[in-house]
Amino acid sequence: MTTTRKPLIVITGASSGIGQATARLLSRRGHPLLLLARRLEPMLALNLPDTLAVSVDVTQRAALLDAVAQAEQQFGPVDAIINNAGVMLLGDITRQDPSEWDQMLDINVRGLLNGILAVARGMVERKHGTIINVSSVAGRKTFSNHVAYVGTKFAVTGLSENLREELAPHNVRVITIEPGAVETELLSHTTDETIKTGYHAWKQDMGGVVLSADDVANAIDYAYGQPQGVCIREIVLAATRQQA
């Protein structure tokens, strides 16, 4: 009796948070995985079967493309990519170091486009595949001290919809995941301690309960798990008590 192995899935930003939770879940589903992040040790510590973990900065296009090619040689064609890598550097636009804008644009937008580049052509040729882009509620509405971050996430949401329209005739799905506040390392990237204190106070106003990384991973799993002929175009999720 022969068994058919499930197809390869690529996850960026897989060393923590949503990426790591999604890796654990999809591994349990039996998928071989390519895990990408700058930090290698947390990905290796997951000790997942049929998994290739590579230290890659998503802004380094050639390295990302090489990692995908290596994984495809080992596990077969990529069936899905989850473009999850991102940073959130909140700041007052009149005082924020512009290098933080550059970092967010490079990782949140250019890095995501590099992930798309790595898989889109093959998916179009095979007439099969799924691209899942992790955006944010901040890709739909504005928040104080979020100007540059909101700009990157509006970009992700917008380019994802445009990409979906372009790839739909080729039977390739594009799915946008837009979480509200999630308990991850993301806030720790912000360097302004006053803003971080205000963000924590905002969470406490919601009863201190926000989404977990597993909540978002479950949404990703649900969308991806639909038949190829069904595209859950967009999922917006947040803690019930999050009003904004």
LINUR-V288572 format. One record per residue. N is the residue number from 0. SS is DSSP state (alpha for helix, beta for strand, coil for the rest). PHI is phi in degrees with one decimal (999 if undefined). Layout:
# LINUR-V288572
n:N ss:SS phi:PHI
n:N ss:SS phi:PHI
This chain:
# LINUR-V288572
n:0 ss:coil phi:999
n:1 ss:coil phi:-103.7
n:2 ss:coil phi:-116.2
n:3 ss:coil phi:-95.2
n:4 ss:coil phi:-72.8
n:5 ss:beta phi:-69.6
n:6 ss:beta phi:-79.0
n:7 ss:beta phi:-72.2
n:8 ss:beta phi:-125.1
n:9 ss:beta phi:-104.1
n:10 ss:beta phi:-129.3
n:11 ss:beta phi:-95.1
n:12 ss:coil phi:63.5
n:13 ss:coil phi:-91.9
n:14 ss:coil phi:-86.5
n:15 ss:coil phi:-163.8
n:16 ss:alpha phi:54.1
n:17 ss:alpha phi:-60.7
n:18 ss:alpha phi:-61.4
n:19 ss:alpha phi:-67.2
n:20 ss:alpha phi:-62.3
n:21 ss:alpha phi:-68.2
n:22 ss:alpha phi:-60.7
n:23 ss:alpha phi:-61.0
n:24 ss:alpha phi:-66.8
n:25 ss:alpha phi:-71.9
n:26 ss:alpha phi:-65.6
n:27 ss:alpha phi:-62.3
n:28 ss:coil phi:-74.6
n:29 ss:coil phi:97.8
n:30 ss:beta phi:-85.1
n:31 ss:beta phi:-68.7
n:32 ss:beta phi:-131.7
n:33 ss:beta phi:-110.7
n:34 ss:beta phi:-104.7
n:35 ss:beta phi:-126.3
n:36 ss:beta phi:-170.2
n:37 ss:coil phi:-71.7
n:38 ss:coil phi:-92.1
n:39 ss:coil phi:-83.0
n:40 ss:alpha phi:-57.3
n:41 ss:alpha phi:-63.0
n:42 ss:alpha phi:-72.8
n:43 ss:alpha phi:-64.9
n:44 ss:alpha phi:-65.0
n:45 ss:coil phi:-65.7
n:46 ss:coil phi:52.6
n:47 ss:coil phi:-89.9
n:48 ss:coil phi:-70.8
n:49 ss:coil phi:48.4
n:50 ss:beta phi:-131.2
n:51 ss:beta phi:-108.4
n:52 ss:beta phi:-109.9
n:53 ss:beta phi:-131.9
n:54 ss:beta phi:-76.3
n:55 ss:coil phi:-139.5
n:56 ss:coil phi:-88.0
n:57 ss:coil phi:-63.2
n:58 ss:coil phi:-78.4
n:59 ss:coil phi:-92.2
n:60 ss:alpha phi:-57.9
n:61 ss:alpha phi:-62.9
n:62 ss:alpha phi:-65.3
n:63 ss:alpha phi:-65.3
n:64 ss:alpha phi:-62.7
n:65 ss:alpha phi:-63.9
n:66 ss:alpha phi:-64.2
n:67 ss:alpha phi:-64.2
n:68 ss:alpha phi:-61.8
n:69 ss:alpha phi:-63.7
n:70 ss:alpha phi:-66.7
n:71 ss:alpha phi:-66.0
n:72 ss:alpha phi:-64.8
n:73 ss:alpha phi:-86.4
n:74 ss:alpha phi:-119.6
n:75 ss:coil phi:97.4
n:76 ss:coil phi:-61.4
n:77 ss:beta phi:-68.8
n:78 ss:beta phi:-94.7
n:79 ss:beta phi:-153.7
n:80 ss:beta phi:-124.8
n:81 ss:beta phi:-112.1
n:82 ss:beta phi:-82.0
n:83 ss:coil phi:-111.0
n:84 ss:coil phi:-57.5
n:85 ss:coil phi:-172.9
n:86 ss:coil phi:-131.3
n:87 ss:coil phi:-126.2
n:88 ss:coil phi:-115.1
n:89 ss:coil phi:-78.4
n:90 ss:coil phi:-175.8
n:91 ss:coil phi:-67.7
n:92 ss:coil phi:-60.1
n:93 ss:coil phi:-81.5
n:94 ss:coil phi:-126.1
n:95 ss:coil phi:-68.6
n:96 ss:coil phi:-65.2
n:97 ss:alpha phi:-58.8
n:98 ss:alpha phi:-63.3
n:99 ss:alpha phi:-72.1
n:100 ss:alpha phi:-62.6
n:101 ss:alpha phi:-59.8
n:102 ss:alpha phi:-62.8
n:103 ss:alpha phi:-66.4
n:104 ss:alpha phi:-62.6
n:105 ss:alpha phi:-64.6
n:106 ss:alpha phi:-82.6
n:107 ss:alpha phi:-71.7
n:108 ss:alpha phi:-111.4
n:109 ss:alpha phi:-64.9
n:110 ss:alpha phi:-63.4
n:111 ss:alpha phi:-65.3
n:112 ss:alpha phi:-62.9
n:113 ss:alpha phi:-63.3
n:114 ss:alpha phi:-62.6
n:115 ss:alpha phi:-61.7
n:116 ss:alpha phi:-56.8
n:117 ss:alpha phi:-65.7
n:118 ss:alpha phi:-125.4
n:119 ss:alpha phi:-63.1
n:120 ss:alpha phi:-62.5
n:121 ss:alpha phi:-63.0
n:122 ss:alpha phi:-64.8
n:123 ss:alpha phi:-63.4
n:124 ss:alpha phi:-63.4
n:125 ss:alpha phi:-86.6
n:126 ss:coil phi:58.4
n:127 ss:coil phi:-166.6
n:128 ss:beta phi:153.2
n:129 ss:beta phi:-140.6
n:130 ss:beta phi:-112.9
n:131 ss:beta phi:-114.3
n:132 ss:beta phi:-107.1
n:133 ss:beta phi:-89.2
n:134 ss:coil phi:-101.2
n:135 ss:coil phi:-170.4
n:136 ss:alpha phi:-55.2
n:137 ss:alpha phi:-71.3
n:138 ss:alpha phi:-93.3
n:139 ss:coil phi:-125.8
n:140 ss:coil phi:-147.4
n:141 ss:coil phi:-101.5
n:142 ss:coil phi:-142.1
n:143 ss:coil phi:-61.9
n:144 ss:coil phi:64.4
n:145 ss:coil phi:-117.4
n:146 ss:alpha phi:-52.0
n:147 ss:alpha phi:-68.7
n:148 ss:alpha phi:-62.3
n:149 ss:alpha phi:-58.1
n:150 ss:alpha phi:-58.0
n:151 ss:alpha phi:-68.2
n:152 ss:alpha phi:-78.6
n:153 ss:alpha phi:-61.7
n:154 ss:alpha phi:-63.0
n:155 ss:alpha phi:-62.8
n:156 ss:alpha phi:-63.1
n:157 ss:alpha phi:-68.2
n:158 ss:alpha phi:-67.7
n:159 ss:alpha phi:-66.0
n:160 ss:alpha phi:-66.5
n:161 ss:alpha phi:-63.9
n:162 ss:alpha phi:-62.1
n:163 ss:alpha phi:-59.1
n:164 ss:alpha phi:-63.3
n:165 ss:alpha phi:-74.7
n:166 ss:alpha phi:-94.8
n:167 ss:alpha phi:-55.1
n:168 ss:coil phi:-62.5
n:169 ss:coil phi:-99.3
n:170 ss:coil phi:65.9
n:171 ss:beta phi:-107.4
n:172 ss:beta phi:-89.4
n:173 ss:beta phi:-126.6
n:174 ss:beta phi:-123.6
n:175 ss:beta phi:-111.0
n:176 ss:beta phi:-108.3
n:177 ss:beta phi:-125.8
n:178 ss:beta phi:-80.2
n:179 ss:coil phi:-81.6
n:180 ss:coil phi:-62.1
n:181 ss:beta phi:-128.1
n:182 ss:coil phi:-79.6
n:183 ss:coil phi:-138.9
n:184 ss:coil phi:-78.7
n:185 ss:alpha phi:-57.3
n:186 ss:alpha phi:-64.1
n:187 ss:alpha phi:-63.7
n:188 ss:alpha phi:-68.8
n:189 ss:coil phi:-68.7
n:190 ss:coil phi:-95.0
n:191 ss:coil phi:-85.3
n:192 ss:alpha phi:-66.4
n:193 ss:alpha phi:-64.3
n:194 ss:alpha phi:-65.4
n:195 ss:alpha phi:-63.6
n:196 ss:alpha phi:-62.6
n:197 ss:alpha phi:-64.5
n:198 ss:alpha phi:-64.9
n:199 ss:alpha phi:-64.1
n:200 ss:alpha phi:-64.1
n:201 ss:alpha phi:-60.4
n:202 ss:alpha phi:-63.8
n:203 ss:alpha phi:-64.9
n:204 ss:alpha phi:-62.8
n:205 ss:coil phi:-91.3
n:206 ss:coil phi:86.9
n:207 ss:coil phi:74.6
n:208 ss:coil phi:-108.0
n:209 ss:coil phi:-125.5
n:210 ss:beta phi:-65.4
n:211 ss:coil phi:-96.2
n:212 ss:alpha phi:-59.6
n:213 ss:alpha phi:-65.2
n:214 ss:alpha phi:-60.5
n:215 ss:alpha phi:-71.4
n:216 ss:alpha phi:-59.0
n:217 ss:alpha phi:-64.0
n:218 ss:alpha phi:-66.5
n:219 ss:alpha phi:-61.8
n:220 ss:alpha phi:-61.3
n:221 ss:alpha phi:-62.4
n:222 ss:alpha phi:-64.9
n:223 ss:alpha phi:-66.4
n:224 ss:coil phi:-73.8
n:225 ss:coil phi:-71.9
n:226 ss:coil phi:-55.4
n:227 ss:coil phi:-56.7
n:228 ss:coil phi:-78.6
n:229 ss:coil phi:-119.1
n:230 ss:coil phi:-113.4
n:231 ss:coil phi:-76.9
n:232 ss:coil phi:-62.1
n:233 ss:beta phi:-155.0
n:234 ss:beta phi:-125.3
n:235 ss:beta phi:-108.5
n:236 ss:beta phi:-137.4
n:237 ss:coil phi:-156.9
n:238 ss:coil phi:-58.2
n:239 ss:coil phi:-55.3
n:240 ss:coil phi:-87.2
n:241 ss:coil phi:-81.0
n:242 ss:coil phi:-82.5
n:243 ss:coil phi:-84.9
